[in-house]
Amino acid sequence: MARYTGPRTKISRRFGVALFGPSKALERRSFPPGQHGLRAGRKKKSDYSIALGEKQKLRFQYGVLEKQFRGYYAEAARRRGVTGEILLQLLELRLDNVCYRLGFANTRAAARQLVNHGHVLVNGQQVDVASYQVKPGDKIKIGPKPSAQQLALRMMDLTQSVPLVDWLTLDRESMEATVERVPERSDIDPLVNEQLIVELYSR
């Protein structure tokens, strides 16, 4: 299972954005790490540096490694339409991200673990691949094991104040959801400018 296992607060401080969820450390120190962190923001960045930073932010936000990300970009470039928007849609339709959006987990990392441990069913079948691409019409449900049910209930209590996105519907009683449609650009709130990422890979 390929995933990022390094320091997370350090990455969030580098980009000045809470990429892995709320961070008290980032609130206390909103400048980059290191002894020159306070002065780092004064340096002018090149266009390439800015575009690379946008790509890295999106990678870390969705928990995708470089090789996987290149695969998503290649697929987005192959399809007809706006490449940047399709790239975001592919990332949003990952099963771990959908579980996160549904409130079955309070972070994408927790959602990934939920899927990898076999606690999630798609159309009645157990799926333990976090990168599984869901499609409109798919039914996503927490498995019947008591441990899975208790874990999901605990997480849903933590995330009940977070509004549900429009492209998903959820029955909280049965913990079953439906993917109603592919998310549009207006439904996705990434922390990046995806057009800069497209330009980076187009060079």
N, CA and C atoms as a LAMMPS dump frame, in Angstrom:
ITEM: TIMESTEP
0
ITEM: NUMBER OF ATOMS
609
ITEM: BOX BOUNDS ff ff ff
-5.0000000000000000e+02 5.0000000000000000e+02
-5.0000000000000000e+02 5.0000000000000000e+02
-5.0000000000000000e+02 5.0000000000000000e+02
ITEM: ATOMS id mol type element x y z
1 1 1 N 0.854 -1.2 0
2 1 2 C 0 0 0
3 1 3 C 0.884 1.241 0
4 2 1 N 0.887 1.96 -1.106
5 2 2 C 1.73 3.15 -1.225
6 2 3 C 1.003 4.365 -0.647
7 3 1 N 1.642 5.019 0.285
8 3 2 C 1.05 6.222 0.877
9 3 3 C 2.15 7.063 1.508
10 4 1 N 1.856 8.329 1.708
11 4 2 C 2.815 9.232 2.338
12 4 3 C 2.806 9.001 3.849
13 5 1 N 3.987 8.784 4.428
14 5 2 C 4.069 8.499 5.862
15 5 3 C 4.96 9.501 6.595
16 6 1 N 5.343 10.591 5.924
17 6 2 C 6.225 11.571 6.539
18 6 3 C 5.496 12.567 7.42
19 7 1 N 6.203 13.595 7.881
20 7 2 C 5.597 14.608 8.76
21 7 3 C 4.527 15.413 8.031
22 8 1 N 3.372 15.564 8.659
23 8 2 C 2.251 16.231 7.997
24 8 3 C 2.174 17.725 8.327
25 9 1 N 2.392 18.056 9.589
26 9 2 C 2.331 19.466 9.964
27 9 3 C 3.401 20.259 9.235
28 10 1 N 4.554 19.664 9.056
29 10 2 C 5.651 20.311 8.347
30 10 3 C 5.248 20.653 6.913
31 11 1 N 4.563 19.713 6.258
32 11 2 C 4.1 19.935 4.885
33 11 3 C 3.052 21.046 4.856
34 12 1 N 2.107 20.999 5.794
35 12 2 C 1.063 22.025 5.849
36 12 3 C 1.665 23.409 6.09
37 13 1 N 2.67 23.48 6.959
38 13 2 C 3.32 24.769 7.234
39 13 3 C 4.083 25.269 6.016
40 14 1 N 4.664 24.341 5.256
41 14 2 C 5.416 24.737 4.062
42 14 3 C 4.507 25.464 3.064
43 15 1 N 3.279 24.964 2.917
44 15 2 C 2.362 25.55 1.949
45 15 3 C 1.39 26.548 2.579
46 16 1 N 1.369 26.608 3.909
47 16 2 C 0.492 27.554 4.586
48 16 3 C -0.971 27.178 4.546
49 17 1 N -1.256 25.896 4.301
50 17 2 C -2.636 25.412 4.191
51 17 3 C -2.759 24.101 4.954
52 18 1 N -3.888 23.898 5.645
53 18 2 C -4.114 22.651 6.388
54 18 3 C -4.506 21.553 5.404
55 19 1 N -3.525 20.898 4.814
56 19 2 C -3.763 19.897 3.776
57 19 3 C -4.3 18.586 4.34
58 20 1 N -4.03 18.297 5.603
59 20 2 C -4.395 17.009 6.187
60 20 3 C -5.48 17.151 7.25
61 21 1 N -6.222 18.241 7.209
62 21 2 C -7.234 18.477 8.225
63 21 3 C -6.796 19.569 9.182
64 22 1 N -7.656 19.969 10.108
65 22 2 C -7.325 21.039 11.051
66 22 3 C -6.026 20.783 11.794
67 23 1 N -5.217 21.839 11.95
68 23 2 C -3.92 21.687 12.611
69 23 3 C -3.69 22.859 13.566
70 24 1 N -3.59 22.546 14.859
71 24 2 C -3.328 23.595 15.846
72 24 3 C -1.915 24.146 15.683
73 25 1 N -0.993 23.27 15.285
74 25 2 C 0.387 23.717 15.084
75 25 3 C 0.468 24.741 13.968
76 26 1 N -0.324 24.552 12.911
77 26 2 C -0.34 25.498 11.798
78 26 3 C -0.938 26.83 12.237
79 27 1 N -1.92 26.776 13.133
80 27 2 C -2.52 28.008 13.646
81 27 3 C -1.51 28.794 14.48
82 28 1 N -0.701 28.079 15.259
83 28 2 C 0.289 28.753 16.103
84 28 3 C 1.455 29.281 15.282
85 29 1 N 1.868 28.508 14.291
86 29 2 C 3.021 28.887 13.462
87 29 3 C 2.605 28.859 11.995
88 30 1 N 2.097 29.941 11.513
89 30 2 C 1.583 30.007 10.144
90 30 3 C 2.663 30.372 9.135
91 31 1 N 3.907 30.066 9.445
92 31 2 C 5.018 30.334 8.54
93 31 3 C 5.742 29.016 8.259
94 32 1 N 6.524 28.937 7.175
95 32 2 C 7.206 27.692 6.823
96 32 3 C 8.152 27.218 7.92
97 33 1 N 8.435 25.902 7.972
98 33 2 C 9.339 25.372 8.985
99 33 3 C 10.786 25.738 8.691
100 34 1 N 11.636 25.556 9.682
101 34 2 C 13.055 25.836 9.506
102 34 3 C 13.464 27.16 10.11
103 35 1 N 14.768 27.357 10.281
104 35 2 C 15.256 28.572 10.942
105 35 3 C 15.03 29.832 10.108
106 36 1 N 14.841 29.676 8.799
107 36 2 C 14.59 30.831 7.94
108 36 3 C 13.118 30.932 7.542
109 37 1 N 12.273 30.201 8.258
110 37 2 C 10.864 30.137 7.897
111 37 3 C 10.162 31.485 7.854
112 38 1 N 10.466 32.358 8.833
113 38 2 C 9.799 33.654 8.882
114 38 3 C 10.143 34.533 7.676
115 39 1 N 11.338 34.321 7.116
116 39 2 C 11.763 35.13 5.977
117 39 3 C 11.479 34.473 4.638
118 40 1 N 11.029 33.209 4.664
119 40 2 C 10.854 32.463 3.419
120 40 3 C 9.789 33.076 2.517
121 41 1 N 8.759 33.671 3.135
122 41 2 C 7.669 34.227 2.338
123 41 3 C 8.052 35.467 1.563
124 42 1 N 9.19 36.079 1.867
125 42 2 C 9.582 37.317 1.188
126 42 3 C 10.256 37.054 -0.152
127 43 1 N 10.736 35.827 -0.359
128 43 2 C 11.426 35.511 -1.602
129 43 3 C 10.428 35.37 -2.747
130 44 1 N 10.775 35.934 -3.894
131 44 2 C 9.901 35.834 -5.059
132 44 3 C 10.063 34.468 -5.704
133 45 1 N 8.944 33.782 -5.966
134 45 2 C 8.987 32.451 -6.557
135 45 3 C 8.842 32.532 -8.072
136 46 1 N 9.495 31.593 -8.75
137 46 2 C 9.359 31.504 -10.201
138 46 3 C 8.007 30.89 -10.554
139 47 1 N 7.598 31.031 -11.816
140 47 2 C 6.335 30.431 -12.27
141 47 3 C 6.363 28.918 -12.098
142 48 1 N 7.518 28.328 -12.393
143 48 2 C 7.649 26.877 -12.254
144 48 3 C 7.482 26.466 -10.793
145 49 1 N 8.085 27.219 -9.881
146 49 2 C 7.987 26.906 -8.457
147 49 3 C 6.546 26.987 -7.965
148 50 1 N 5.815 27.979 -8.441
149 50 2 C 4.409 28.141 -8.04
150 50 3 C 3.574 26.97 -8.548
151 51 1 N 3.774 26.612 -9.837
152 51 2 C 3.01 25.502 -10.424
153 51 3 C 3.343 24.181 -9.735
154 52 1 N 4.63 23.965 -9.431
155 52 2 C 5.04 22.745 -8.739
156 52 3 C 4.409 22.67 -7.355
157 53 1 N 4.357 23.815 -6.668
158 53 2 C 3.722 23.861 -5.352
159 53 3 C 2.25 23.517 -5.408
160 54 1 N 1.553 23.98 -6.466
161 54 2 C 0.126 23.667 -6.627
162 54 3 C -0.066 22.158 -6.82
163 55 1 N 0.808 21.571 -7.623
164 55 2 C 0.713 20.128 -7.858
165 55 3 C 0.955 19.345 -6.577
166 56 1 N 1.958 19.758 -5.82
167 56 2 C 2.271 19.066 -4.571
168 56 3 C 1.134 19.194 -3.558
169 57 1 N 0.541 20.356 -3.501
170 57 2 C -0.584 20.56 -2.582
171 57 3 C -1.737 19.613 -2.911
172 58 1 N -2.057 19.501 -4.207
173 58 2 C -3.167 18.631 -4.608
174 58 3 C -2.842 17.163 -4.321
175 59 1 N -1.595 16.778 -4.54
176 59 2 C -1.168 15.407 -4.237
177 59 3 C -1.352 15.082 -2.767
178 60 1 N -0.842 15.966 -1.926
179 60 2 C -0.921 15.723 -0.487
180 60 3 C -2.36 15.793 0.018
181 61 1 N -3.158 16.685 -0.57
182 61 2 C -4.542 16.84 -0.139
183 61 3 C -5.319 15.532 -0.31
184 62 1 N -5.098 14.842 -1.431
185 62 2 C -5.832 13.604 -1.704
186 62 3 C -5.048 12.342 -1.317
187 63 1 N -3.821 12.516 -0.803
188 63 2 C -3.043 11.363 -0.371
189 63 3 C -2.58 10.483 -1.517
190 64 1 N -2.142 11.117 -2.612
191 64 2 C -1.726 10.376 -3.806
192 64 3 C -0.232 10.573 -4.018
193 65 1 N 0.479 9.496 -4.351
194 65 2 C 1.898 9.597 -4.642
195 65 3 C 2.12 10.066 -6.077
196 66 1 N 3.369 10.423 -6.395
197 66 2 C 3.672 11.033 -7.689
198 66 3 C 3.298 10.135 -8.87
199 67 1 N 3.636 8.862 -8.809
200 67 2 C 3.337 7.969 -9.928
201 67 3 C 1.834 7.837 -10.152
202 68 1 N 1.074 7.735 -9.057
203 68 2 C -0.382 7.674 -9.158
204 68 3 C -0.93 8.964 -9.753
205 69 1 N -0.383 10.089 -9.297
206 69 2 C -0.873 11.391 -9.757
207 69 3 C -0.642 11.555 -11.26
208 70 1 N 0.522 11.12 -11.732
209 70 2 C 0.803 11.181 -13.166
210 70 3 C -0.192 10.333 -13.951
211 71 1 N -0.573 9.211 -13.373
212 71 2 C -1.58 8.363 -14.01
213 71 3 C -2.919 9.058 -14.116
214 72 1 N -3.318 9.752 -13.046
215 72 2 C -4.569 10.507 -13.077
216 72 3 C -4.511 11.616 -14.125
217 73 1 N -3.363 12.293 -14.197
218 73 2 C -3.242 13.368 -15.188
219 73 3 C -3.305 12.807 -16.603
220 74 1 N -2.624 11.683 -16.851
221 74 2 C -2.639 11.074 -18.184
222 74 3 C -4.06 10.684 -18.59
223 75 1 N -4.827 10.142 -17.626
224 75 2 C -6.217 9.774 -17.904
225 75 3 C -7.069 11.018 -18.175
226 76 1 N -6.85 12.073 -17.392
227 76 2 C -7.604 13.32 -17.583
228 76 3 C -7.282 13.945 -18.938
229 77 1 N -6.002 13.899 -19.342
230 77 2 C -5.595 14.469 -20.63
231 77 3 C -6.161 13.657 -21.794
232 78 1 N -6.348 12.363 -21.59
233 78 2 C -6.863 11.485 -22.64
234 78 3 C -8.346 11.727 -22.91
235 79 1 N -9.086 12.08 -21.87
236 79 2 C -10.535 12.266 -22.019
237 79 3 C -10.868 13.617 -22.65
238 80 1 N -12.032 13.685 -23.246
239 80 2 C -12.489 14.932 -23.856
240 80 3 C -13.041 15.85 -22.767
241 81 1 N -12.696 17.128 -22.869
242 81 2 C -13.162 18.089 -21.874
243 81 3 C -12.02 18.903 -21.314
244 82 1 N -12.303 19.619 -20.246
245 82 2 C -11.301 20.466 -19.593
246 82 3 C -10.435 19.574 -18.71
247 83 1 N -9.158 19.473 -19.04
248 83 2 C -8.26 18.526 -18.366
249 83 3 C -8.196 18.763 -16.863
250 84 1 N -8.073 20.028 -16.445
251 84 2 C -7.97 20.325 -15.016
252 84 3 C -9.21 19.901 -14.247
253 85 1 N -10.379 20.137 -14.827
254 85 2 C -11.635 19.763 -14.173
255 85 3 C -11.784 18.25 -14.1
256 86 1 N -11.408 17.551 -15.171
257 86 2 C -11.492 16.083 -15.179
258 86 3 C -10.532 15.494 -14.154
259 87 1 N -9.355 16.088 -14.024
260 87 2 C -8.382 15.632 -13.025
261 87 3 C -8.981 15.714 -11.624
262 88 1 N -9.627 16.83 -11.315
263 88 2 C -10.253 16.989 -9.999
264 88 3 C -11.386 15.98 -9.806
265 89 1 N -12.147 15.725 -10.871
266 89 2 C -13.245 14.764 -10.77
267 89 3 C -12.731 13.358 -10.487
268 90 1 N -11.638 12.974 -11.151
269 90 2 C -11.054 11.647 -10.917
270 90 3 C -10.606 11.492 -9.465
271 91 1 N -10.027 12.547 -8.917
272 91 2 C -9.58 12.502 -7.527
273 91 3 C -10.771 12.475 -6.567
274 92 1 N -11.813 13.242 -6.886
275 92 2 C -12.999 13.283 -6.022
276 92 3 C -13.733 11.949 -6
277 93 1 N -13.688 11.211 -7.108
278 93 2 C -14.433 9.961 -7.216
279 93 3 C -13.659 8.747 -6.692
280 94 1 N -12.498 8.98 -6.09
281 94 2 C -11.824 7.888 -5.374
282 94 3 C -12.717 7.444 -4.212
283 95 1 N -12.73 6.158 -3.947
284 95 2 C -13.611 5.641 -2.896
285 95 3 C -13.268 6.218 -1.529
286 96 1 N -11.974 6.372 -1.23
287 96 2 C -11.623 6.924 0.087
288 96 3 C -12.104 8.367 0.219
289 97 1 N -12.018 9.15 -0.866
290 97 2 C -12.48 10.53 -0.798
291 97 3 C -13.997 10.603 -0.658
292 98 1 N -14.714 9.692 -1.342
293 98 2 C -16.179 9.668 -1.238
294 98 3 C -16.595 9.338 0.2
295 99 1 N -15.913 8.378 0.82
296 99 2 C -16.209 8.048 2.229
297 99 3 C -15.946 9.247 3.137
298 100 1 N -14.895 9.995 2.827
299 100 2 C -14.591 11.217 3.587
300 100 3 C -15.695 12.254 3.394
301 101 1 N -16.138 12.432 2.162
302 101 2 C -17.211 13.39 1.868
303 101 3 C -18.527 13.001 2.537
304 102 1 N -18.744 11.701 2.695
305 102 2 C -19.977 11.223 3.329
306 102 3 C -19.94 11.342 4.85
307 103 1 N -18.766 11.604 5.406
308 103 2 C -18.649 11.73 6.856
309 103 3 C -18.368 10.414 7.546
310 104 1 N -18.038 9.363 6.768
311 104 2 C -17.688 8.076 7.385
312 104 3 C -16.32 8.149 8.058
313 105 1 N -15.57 9.21 7.783
314 105 2 C -14.268 9.439 8.413
315 105 3 C -14.044 10.946 8.464
316 106 1 N -13.25 11.401 9.436
317 106 2 C -13.04 12.846 9.589
318 106 3 C -11.817 13.356 8.832
319 107 1 N -11.022 12.455 8.267
320 107 2 C -9.915 12.851 7.398
321 107 3 C -9.833 11.846 6.244
322 108 1 N -9.145 12.241 5.179
323 108 2 C -8.989 11.312 4.053
324 108 3 C -8.117 10.118 4.441
325 109 1 N -7.149 10.344 5.323
326 109 2 C -6.302 9.234 5.77
327 109 3 C -7.125 8.206 6.54
328 110 1 N -8.047 8.681 7.384
329 110 2 C -8.916 7.774 8.135
330 110 3 C -9.864 7.041 7.19
331 111 1 N -10.342 7.748 6.153
332 111 2 C -11.224 7.122 5.165
333 111 3 C -10.484 6.041 4.389
334 112 1 N -9.222 6.314 4.075
335 112 2 C -8.408 5.319 3.37
336 112 3 C -8.252 4.052 4.209
337 113 1 N -8.011 4.231 5.502
338 113 2 C -7.877 3.077 6.393
339 113 3 C -9.192 2.315 6.508
340 114 1 N -10.301 3.053 6.558
341 114 2 C -11.624 2.428 6.629
342 114 3 C -11.846 1.506 5.43
343 115 1 N -11.466 1.986 4.242
344 115 2 C -11.63 1.196 3.016
345 115 3 C -10.656 0.015 3.002
346 116 1 N -9.396 0.283 3.321
347 116 2 C -8.382 -0.776 3.263
348 116 3 C -8.655 -1.927 4.221
349 117 1 N -9.342 -1.634 5.31
350 117 2 C -9.654 -2.677 6.285
351 117 3 C -10.939 -3.429 5.943
352 118 1 N -11.507 -3.141 4.776
353 118 2 C -12.659 -3.9 4.3
354 118 3 C -13.982 -3.55 4.947
355 119 1 N -14.102 -2.324 5.446
356 119 2 C -15.343 -1.925 6.123
357 119 3 C -16.375 -1.311 5.179
358 120 1 N -16.055 -1.197 3.884
359 120 2 C -16.941 -0.498 2.944
360 120 3 C -17.4 -1.443 1.835
361 121 1 N -18.697 -1.383 1.534
362 121 2 C -19.276 -2.163 0.443
363 121 3 C -19.677 -1.213 -0.689
364 122 1 N -19.418 -1.631 -1.914
365 122 2 C -19.874 -0.892 -3.097
366 122 3 C -20.776 -1.819 -3.896
367 123 1 N -22.035 -1.431 -4.022
368 123 2 C -23.038 -2.266 -4.703
369 123 3 C -23.09 -3.674 -4.102
370 124 1 N -22.959 -3.733 -2.771
371 124 2 C -23.072 -5.002 -2.064
372 124 3 C -21.803 -5.825 -2.015
373 125 1 N -20.737 -5.377 -2.685
374 125 2 C -19.477 -6.111 -2.713
375 125 3 C -18.423 -5.377 -1.892
376 126 1 N -17.658 -6.125 -1.102
377 126 2 C -16.593 -5.51 -0.319
378 126 3 C -15.497 -5 -1.251
379 127 1 N -15.108 -3.748 -1.065
380 127 2 C -14.021 -3.156 -1.845
381 127 3 C -12.999 -2.606 -0.867
382 128 1 N -11.753 -3.081 -0.962
383 128 2 C -10.715 -2.628 -0.036
384 128 3 C -9.585 -1.883 -0.753
385 129 1 N -9.919 -1.295 -1.91
386 129 2 C -8.954 -0.515 -2.689
387 129 3 C -9.362 0.958 -2.599
388 130 1 N -8.539 1.753 -1.919
389 130 2 C -8.895 3.156 -1.671
390 130 3 C -9.039 3.963 -2.957
391 131 1 N -8.297 3.59 -4.006
392 131 2 C -8.323 4.35 -5.257
393 131 3 C -9.442 3.914 -6.198
394 132 1 N -10.285 2.981 -5.765
395 132 2 C -11.4 2.505 -6.594
396 132 3 C -12.242 3.697 -7.06
397 133 1 N -12.52 3.738 -8.363
398 133 2 C -13.289 4.841 -8.93
399 133 3 C -14.785 4.524 -8.895
400 134 1 N -15.522 5.285 -8.118
401 134 2 C -16.974 5.088 -8.071
402 134 3 C -17.613 5.776 -9.27
403 135 1 N -18.832 5.361 -9.589
404 135 2 C -19.559 5.896 -10.743
405 135 3 C -20.952 6.321 -10.303
406 136 1 N -21.59 7.21 -11.072
407 136 2 C -22.972 7.575 -10.757
408 136 3 C -23.853 6.338 -10.684
409 137 1 N -24.669 6.274 -9.646
410 137 2 C -25.539 5.124 -9.442
411 137 3 C -24.992 4.113 -8.459
412 138 1 N -23.7 4.189 -8.136
413 138 2 C -23.11 3.248 -7.19
414 138 3 C -23.678 3.449 -5.783
415 139 1 N -23.905 2.333 -5.102
416 139 2 C -24.375 2.346 -3.711
417 139 3 C -23.194 2.045 -2.789
418 140 1 N -22.938 2.921 -1.863
419 140 2 C -21.818 2.761 -0.934
420 140 3 C -22.384 2.597 0.466
421 141 1 N -21.951 1.543 1.133
422 141 2 C -22.519 1.226 2.452
423 141 3 C -21.425 0.706 3.376
424 142 1 N -21.586 1.013 4.657
425 142 2 C -20.683 0.454 5.676
426 142 3 C -21.057 -1.008 5.888
427 143 1 N -20.056 -1.877 5.981
428 143 2 C -20.275 -3.308 6.128
429 143 3 C -21.023 -3.673 7.399
430 144 1 N -21.536 -4.897 7.473
431 144 2 C -22.394 -5.298 8.605
432 144 3 C -21.647 -5.639 9.893
433 145 1 N -20.319 -5.74 9.852
434 145 2 C -19.579 -6.092 11.072
435 145 3 C -19.807 -5.042 12.157
436 146 1 N -20.009 -5.456 13.401
437 146 2 C -20.206 -4.494 14.501
438 146 3 C -19.069 -3.482 14.622
439 147 1 N -17.835 -3.947 14.408
440 147 2 C -16.693 -3.028 14.513
441 147 3 C -16.766 -1.931 13.461
442 148 1 N -17.18 -2.291 12.245
443 148 2 C -17.315 -1.309 11.169
444 148 3 C -18.445 -0.334 11.473
445 149 1 N -19.56 -0.854 11.956
446 149 2 C -20.718 -0.01 12.28
447 149 3 C -20.384 0.979 13.394
448 150 1 N -19.716 0.494 14.439
449 150 2 C -19.37 1.365 15.563
450 150 3 C -18.385 2.45 15.15
451 151 1 N -17.397 2.071 14.341
452 151 2 C -16.413 3.038 13.873
453 151 3 C -17.067 4.119 13.03
454 152 1 N -17.934 3.711 12.115
455 152 2 C -18.605 4.685 11.247
456 152 3 C -19.539 5.598 12.05
457 153 1 N -20.243 5.03 13.024
458 153 2 C -21.138 5.841 13.863
459 153 3 C -20.352 6.888 14.639
460 154 1 N -19.201 6.48 15.177
461 154 2 C -18.369 7.417 15.935
462 154 3 C -17.876 8.55 15.04
463 155 1 N -17.465 8.197 13.839
464 155 2 C -16.986 9.217 12.907
465 155 3 C -18.111 10.134 12.433
466 156 1 N -19.289 9.571 12.209
467 156 2 C -20.423 10.382 11.752
468 156 3 C -20.865 11.363 12.831
469 157 1 N -20.691 10.996 14.096
470 157 2 C -20.978 11.938 15.183
471 157 3 C -20.006 13.116 15.148
472 158 1 N -18.734 12.823 14.792
473 158 2 C -17.721 13.883 14.713
474 158 3 C -17.953 14.807 13.53
475 159 1 N -18.509 14.266 12.447
476 159 2 C -18.638 15.033 11.202
477 159 3 C -20.071 15.481 10.898
478 160 1 N -20.992 15.338 11.861
479 160 2 C -22.389 15.633 11.569
480 160 3 C -22.645 17.11 11.249
481 161 1 N -21.748 17.997 11.703
482 161 2 C -21.919 19.425 11.414
483 161 3 C -21.388 19.808 10.031
484 162 1 N -20.688 18.889 9.374
485 162 2 C -20.142 19.173 8.045
486 162 3 C -21.227 18.91 7.005
487 163 1 N -21.593 19.893 6.166
488 163 2 C -22.662 19.68 5.184
489 163 3 C -22.279 18.654 4.127
490 164 1 N -23.257 17.886 3.676
491 164 2 C -23.036 16.87 2.655
492 164 3 C -23.004 17.527 1.275
493 165 1 N -22.094 17.075 0.427
494 165 2 C -21.988 17.633 -0.931
495 165 3 C -23.216 17.236 -1.746
496 166 1 N -23.548 18.055 -2.762
497 166 2 C -24.785 17.872 -3.523
498 166 3 C -24.809 16.615 -4.382
499 167 1 N -23.653 16.125 -4.777
500 167 2 C -23.631 14.99 -5.716
501 167 3 C -23.714 13.632 -5.022
502 168 1 N -23.867 13.656 -3.699
503 168 2 C -24.038 12.42 -2.93
504 168 3 C -25.31 12.513 -2.093
505 169 1 N -25.988 11.404 -1.905
506 169 2 C -27.105 11.334 -0.964
507 169 3 C -26.776 10.271 0.08
508 170 1 N -27.218 10.505 1.306
509 170 2 C -26.863 9.616 2.416
510 170 3 C -28.056 9.347 3.317
511 171 1 N -28.284 8.073 3.611
512 171 2 C -29.253 7.652 4.619
513 171 3 C -28.458 7.332 5.874
514 172 1 N -28.516 8.216 6.865
515 172 2 C -27.7 8.057 8.061
516 172 3 C -28.114 6.839 8.893
517 173 1 N -29.383 6.475 8.842
518 173 2 C -29.847 5.339 9.638
519 173 3 C -29.224 4.027 9.167
520 174 1 N -29.251 3.809 7.861
521 174 2 C -28.698 2.569 7.308
522 174 3 C -27.23 2.712 6.923
523 175 1 N -26.712 3.937 7.005
524 175 2 C -25.333 4.243 6.599
525 175 3 C -25.066 3.784 5.161
526 176 1 N -26.007 4.114 4.31
527 176 2 C -25.895 3.78 2.886
528 176 3 C -26.02 5.058 2.066
529 177 1 N -25.186 5.189 1.066
530 177 2 C -25.162 6.401 0.242
531 177 3 C -25.227 6.037 -1.231
532 178 1 N -25.618 7.027 -2.027
533 178 2 C -25.682 6.847 -3.482
534 178 3 C -24.91 7.971 -4.155
535 179 1 N -24.129 7.614 -5.17
536 179 2 C -23.45 8.617 -5.985
537 179 3 C -24.45 9.063 -7.048
538 180 1 N -24.958 10.274 -6.928
539 180 2 C -26.014 10.746 -7.823
540 180 3 C -25.471 11.172 -9.184
541 181 1 N -24.289 11.772 -9.182
542 181 2 C -23.727 12.284 -10.44
543 181 3 C -22.239 12.541 -10.261
544 182 1 N -21.585 12.825 -11.373
545 182 2 C -20.181 13.221 -11.322
546 182 3 C -20.119 14.657 -10.798
547 183 1 N -19.26 14.952 -9.844
548 183 2 C -19.191 16.325 -9.32
549 183 3 C -18.735 17.313 -10.389
550 184 1 N -19.331 18.482 -10.375
551 184 2 C -18.918 19.556 -11.281
552 184 3 C -17.832 20.384 -10.602
553 185 1 N -17.202 21.261 -11.377
554 185 2 C -16.115 22.082 -10.827
555 185 3 C -16.602 22.913 -9.645
556 186 1 N -17.839 23.393 -9.711
557 186 2 C -18.382 24.226 -8.634
558 186 3 C -18.638 23.423 -7.357
559 187 1 N -18.737 22.085 -7.48
560 187 2 C -18.964 21.232 -6.31
561 187 3 C -17.671 20.923 -5.571
562 188 1 N -16.551 21.123 -6.249
563 188 2 C -15.247 20.763 -5.686
564 188 3 C -14.565 22.024 -5.18
565 189 1 N -14.004 21.93 -4.008
566 189 2 C -13.336 23.096 -3.435
567 189 3 C -11.875 22.763 -3.15
568 190 1 N -11.067 22.617 -4.211
569 190 2 C -9.66 22.292 -3.976
570 190 3 C -8.903 23.504 -3.45
571 191 1 N -7.757 23.265 -2.881
572 191 2 C -6.943 24.346 -2.329
573 191 3 C -5.931 24.843 -3.352
574 192 1 N -6.169 24.526 -4.635
575 192 2 C -5.17 24.808 -5.662
576 192 3 C -5.81 25.44 -6.903
577 193 1 N -4.94 25.944 -7.772
578 193 2 C -5.338 26.368 -9.116
579 193 3 C -4.945 25.244 -10.068
580 194 1 N -5.915 24.431 -10.471
581 194 2 C -5.603 23.238 -11.266
582 194 3 C -5.048 23.563 -12.65
583 195 1 N -5.344 24.773 -13.155
584 195 2 C -4.835 25.135 -14.474
585 195 3 C -3.307 25.215 -14.476
586 196 1 N -2.732 25.654 -13.37
587 196 2 C -1.276 25.714 -13.262
588 196 3 C -0.66 24.309 -13.302
589 197 1 N -1.388 23.325 -12.76
590 197 2 C -0.904 21.942 -12.785
591 197 3 C -0.907 21.414 -14.214
592 198 1 N -1.965 21.733 -14.96
593 198 2 C -2.038 21.32 -16.361
594 198 3 C -0.9 21.933 -17.16
595 199 1 N -0.626 23.209 -16.91
596 199 2 C 0.469 23.883 -17.609
597 199 3 C 1.824 23.271 -17.222
598 200 1 N 1.962 22.863 -15.984
599 200 2 C 3.21 22.242 -15.527
600 200 3 C 3.476 20.946 -16.29
601 201 1 N 2.46 20.097 -16.417
602 201 2 C 2.629 18.824 -17.093
603 201 3 C 2.672 18.97 -18.619
604 202 1 N 2.218 20.111 -19.121
605 202 2 C 2.196 20.327 -20.574
606 202 3 C 3.515 20.843 -21.106
607 203 1 N 4.455 21.158 -20.214
608 203 2 C 5.724 21.736 -20.662
609 203 3 C 6.57 20.723 -21.411
